[in-house]
Amino acid sequence: MEIHFYQGTENFFSTHQETNENEKIEIIKNRISDFFNMKNVHFLFGSGTSCPAIPNMTGLYAKVKEAINADDTIKKEDKDLFDFIAHKSNCNLEEILGILYAKREFLKGKSSDVEQDNEYIECVKLILIIEQTIFNAINVPLYKFDERKLDKDNKTKAIIDSVLEIYKKFYQKIALRNKDLSRINVFTTNNDLFNETALDSLNIHYINGFNGGLNKYFNPAMFNYTFSKRMDTSIDRFEPVENMVYLYKLHGSINWIEDNSKSNSYFELKEIVQPDYDTTKPVLIYPTPMKQNKSLGSPYSDLFREFQHKLLEPNGVLFVIGYSFSDEHLNDIIYRALATNSTFNLVVINDIGQDKAICKISDNRIFRIWGDCDEAKGNTPIHYFEKIVNDLLPNLDAFKQKDILAEFVKQIKEQNNKSI
């Protein structure tokens, strides 16, 4: 495996004598460990972190294509339209949906009675099938009590569980920091529930912008709060808890819905436990060029503002994992942080291609790490999420070598079984 480590536009290993793969990994790991001593540590996750449990764009297109072909209610001319647009856009779902959205808006503006316009109705139907297929591909079963059967096109439960284990190991490593340092911030463009499921299973507190009891509603003020524990029962002395992270889902989540019941006086965005596809309550930002315009409204304006605010805090580092720099809205915020915050560092652990603008900036605060290897032989590139978690990230919890809570529960169960 060939490992690449760039600082700015310079190849770090070109000026060093290390040729052994293990030596290179150790150098990178030590450099990453140094970054964790900074006051503010942030992560940005892209779709790569949830692969292969969640399909990438190529996989999503294949699912969409099959769903359209299998739907007898879609007219042949509409299937042909989809194929024509797909051919012109090189099977890019972003462009396909963007064109169909534009056609829908055009027909809506042209027709005096859009509800009776057959062309408009067929266009909407095509869009809904694409969106629902994407939703179903993201909404994989993560809980043991979820008894839905996986169809032949979905990833197997074993793959889903393996990805979940990687997320759990990630949070086991990074969630517990020195209380004098800021809590970890995790920003993600993914809509799935891997982060929440991993955090819940590890009993790690997290703030994702929602508060409430039976009904949880979005409240951006939550990002200014933290969890604290009482240090002395006789006086009001508190200390922030160590096992806590902030989670920002920049493109929404499959378990967010619009709620117009007026149950909450200020906000109409609700978080639910078991998500189902609902055409009347869209919250996801689907992968189209129009997503930058969609992200101008709440809650996305609040989430992007938090992203920008965090990157401007002094003495910080952003680790980018599984994100290919294809979202200009996010890229602008990262570039702005580099331009205005001299203490901001950027560590990109992904093979994003040398044509990206970020690869052409000669700035020693920008680090890029990726690897080349023969995946056909079972080798895992160093920039894959699994490899990053296992080989590159330090274990911030110096006091707990294993999950104490899990071990305690295990011993209790063993004792109960003996007493039966």
Summary of the structure (lengths in Angstrom):
residues: 420
radius of gyration: 23.3
end to end distance: 53.4
largest distance: 75.5
contacts: 1210
relative contact order: 0.15
helix: 44%
strand: 17%
